[in-house]
């Protein structure tokens, strides 16, 4: 087959069907306002940020979260999160990229037993700046249909998880005509 030829869809295997885990992700679809705080270090005040996020479905199997906001110095920051569910792995999968960094974050995660909290594991550059990599967790918690929380944490020197970022996402209400 050449690059210009196309294969019929059935040649790629059975059609992927959304699972209940995809439905869970669909709770995030919509337009959101973001308010967050990020710990900057011992004895320093937290950095506060605001922005917006628009979440849409891709074929019912993925969600795409496109965020915009400002860095502490006022520089605009854009980000994209992809999230889906892989029935073969029985795990949530995805990625995160942002205009302020070069690292591609690869997510692998699971829901808690109550079905309210999605914990996504990823590896990324250490905050020490020494070129080493460390583990991170991004945790999405559904509070209500109109409010979800994203928390980020990493292991401390003692191996215990340290939360360094919390973001609250609130659904934007439609504008009156």
LUMLUMTI-434977 format. One line per field, with one value per residue (C-alpha): residue number from 1; residue in one letter; x, y, z. Coordinates in steps of 0.5 Angstrom, whole numbers, plus 500, padded with zeros to 3 digits. Example, Ala and Ser with C-alpha at 12.3 -4.5 7.8 and 13.67 -1.06 7.14 Angstrom:
pos: (1,2)
code: (a,s)
X: (525,527)
Y: (491,498)
Z: (516,514)
***
This chain:
pos: (1,2,3,4,5,6,7,8,9,10,11,12,13,14,15,16,17,18,19,20,21,22,23,24,25,26,27,28,29,30,31,32,33,34,35,36,37,38,39,40,41,42,43,44,45,46,47,48,49,50,51,52,53,54,55,56,57,58,59,60,61,62,63,64,65,66,67,68,69,70,71,72,73,74,75,76,77,78,79,80,81,82,83,84,85,86,87,88,89,90,91,92,93,94,95,96,97,98,99,100,101,102,103,104,105,106,107,108,109,110,111,112,113,114,115,116,117,118,119,120,121,122,123,124,125,126,127,128,129,130,131,132,133,134,135,136,137,138,139,140,141,142,143,144,145,146,147,148,149,150,151,152,153,154,155,156,157,158,159,160,161,162,163,164,165,166,167,168,169,170,171,172,173,174,175,176,177)
code: (x,x,x,x,x,x,x,x,x,x,x,x,x,x,x,x,x,x,x,x,x,x,x,x,x,x,x,x,x,x,x,x,x,x,x,x,x,x,x,x,x,x,x,x,x,x,x,x,x,x,x,x,x,x,x,x,x,x,x,x,x,x,x,x,x,x,x,x,x,x,x,x,x,x,x,x,x,x,x,x,x,x,x,x,x,x,x,x,x,x,x,x,x,x,x,x,x,x,x,x,x,x,x,x,x,x,x,x,x,x,x,x,x,x,x,x,x,x,x,x,x,x,x,x,x,x,x,x,x,x,x,x,x,x,x,x,x,x,x,x,x,x,x,x,x,x,x,x,x,x,x,x,x,x,x,x,x,x,x,x,x,x,x,x,x,x,x,x,x,x,x,x,x,x,x,x,x)
X: (500,503,502,496,492,487,485,478,476,475,482,484,481,474,471,473,467,467,467,464,471,470,464,467,472,466,464,470,467,465,468,472,475,481,484,490,496,503,508,514,519,520,518,516,508,505,504,497,494,488,486,481,480,476,475,472,471,475,470,468,474,479,478,482,483,486,488,490,493,499,506,508,512,505,508,502,502,498,497,494,492,489,486,483,482,485,481,487,491,485,488,487,492,494,499,501,504,505,508,513,517,520,518,512,509,506,500,498,492,486,480,479,474,469,469,471,478,483,490,495,502,508,515,518,524,526,525,532,534,540,537,534,527,522,515,509,502,496,490,483,477,470,467,460,458,460,467,473,480,487,492,499,504,511,515,519,526,523,519,512,508,508,503,505,499,492,487,480,476,469,464,463,456,452,452,445,443)
Y: (500,507,513,516,509,508,502,501,502,495,493,497,492,492,499,502,503,508,505,507,510,514,517,519,523,526,530,534,537,544,551,552,558,556,559,556,556,553,552,556,554,554,561,563,565,561,563,564,564,564,562,558,551,548,541,537,530,526,521,519,516,522,528,534,540,546,551,558,563,567,565,569,574,575,571,567,560,555,547,541,535,529,523,517,510,503,497,493,496,497,504,511,514,521,526,533,539,546,552,554,547,542,535,531,528,521,519,512,512,509,511,510,505,511,513,520,521,519,519,520,518,521,522,529,533,534,541,541,542,537,534,528,525,524,521,526,525,529,528,530,530,531,535,537,537,544,544,539,540,538,537,536,532,529,525,529,527,522,519,522,525,533,537,543,545,546,548,549,549,552,551,557,559,561,568,571,573)
Z: (500,498,502,498,498,504,508,509,516,518,516,523,527,531,531,538,543,548,555,562,563,557,560,566,562,559,565,564,557,557,558,565,569,572,579,582,587,586,592,590,595,603,606,599,598,593,586,584,577,573,566,562,559,554,554,548,546,540,537,544,546,548,551,549,554,551,557,557,562,564,568,574,569,565,559,556,557,553,555,552,556,552,556,554,557,554,555,553,559,563,565,563,558,556,555,557,554,555,551,557,557,552,556,553,560,558,563,566,571,575,578,585,588,589,582,584,583,577,579,573,574,570,569,569,570,577,580,583,576,576,569,573,572,578,579,579,580,577,581,578,583,581,586,582,575,575,579,579,582,579,584,582,587,587,592,597,600,605,599,602,596,597,593,590,586,586,581,581,575,575,569,565,565,558,557,557,550)
***
